[in-house]
Amino acid sequence: MNSKNKDLPLKTVRMTQKNIRSSGDVVNLASRLEQATKNFNARLLISEAMRRSLDSSKANLEDLGLVPLKGQPQPACIFRVV
């Protein structure tokens, strides 16, 4: 650890590590969804979290259900953008 990091409170270091891990999970899921487009012959797949953030009256989505994705501990609920 360099001298700069010695002065950081442990709580800050843990929060930073958690944020990095969380960002890594999001990037990993996005990568797995991109790979899964080939299996579903889809131009774009989105996660349940992304679906919840959309205006449902304007979104044209096909629910593909729970799908196991490589590197993910649990199957993900995914949607094809139609």
Summary of the structure (lengths in Angstrom):
residues: 82
radius of gyration: 17.4
end to end distance: 49.3
largest distance: 53.5
contacts: 179
relative contact order: 0.16
helix: 49%
strand: 20%
